[in-house]
């Protein structure tokens, strides 16, 4: 995990063919591998919304993965919002 003061928070909305293709489960696996915490959930508009926290470099790698997603996904749009506000998540959940 990041050193105190270096923790970043990233909100991501991924649109396209991202539901029913294992996107949330892939995001969880990738986030855990990078030492990130947060959650991923399906939205009513068929997008996937993710909040992740951790080291900035790890979050950049996670963001890169979100632009591709799992092999069945077709990512068309990714919206990101970076902040320094931690929500102090415990683990990475699928909501």
Residue pairs with C-beta under 8 A, 6 or more apart in sequence:
1 7
1 35
1 37
1 54
1 55
2 8
2 54
2 55
2 56
2 58
6 55
6 56
7 53
7 54
7 55
7 84
7 86
8 53
8 54
8 55
8 56
8 59
8 82
8 83
8 84
9 51
9 52
9 53
9 82
9 83
9 84
9 85
9 86
9 87
10 50
10 51
10 52
10 53
10 59
10 62
10 63
10 80
10 81
10 82
10 83
11 49
11 50
11 51
11 80
11 81
11 83
12 49
12 50
12 51
12 52
12 63
12 66
12 78
12 79
12 80
13 43
13 47
13 48
13 49
13 50
13 77
13 78
13 79
14 23
14 47
14 48
14 49
14 50
14 66
14 69
14 75
14 77
14 78
15 45
15 46
15 47
15 75
15 76
15 77
15 78
15 79
16 73
16 74
16 75
16 76
16 77
17 72
17 73
17 74
17 76
18 46
18 47
18 48
18 69
18 73
18 74
18 75
19 42
19 46
19 47
19 48
21 69
21 70
21 72
21 73
22 70
22 72
22 73
23 40
23 48
23 69
23 70
23 73
24 40
24 41
24 42
24 48
24 94
25 70
25 94
26 65
26 69
26 70
27 40
27 48
27 50
27 62
27 65
27 66
27 92
28 40
28 92
28 93
28 94
30 62
30 65
31 37
31 38
31 40
31 52
31 62
31 92
32 92
34 54
34 55
34 58
34 59
34 61
34 62
35 54
35 55
35 58
36 52
36 53
36 54
36 58
36 59
36 62
36 92
37 52
37 53
37 54
37 89
37 90
37 91
37 92
38 50
38 51
38 52
38 53
38 87
38 89
38 92
38 93
39 50
39 51
39 89
39 92
39 93
39 94
39 95
40 48
40 49
40 50
40 92
40 93
40 94
40 95
41 48
41 49
41 50
41 94
41 95
42 48
42 49
43 49
50 66
51 87
51 89
52 59
52 62
52 92
53 59
53 86
53 87
53 89
59 82
63 78
63 80
66 75
66 78
67 75
67 78
68 75
69 75
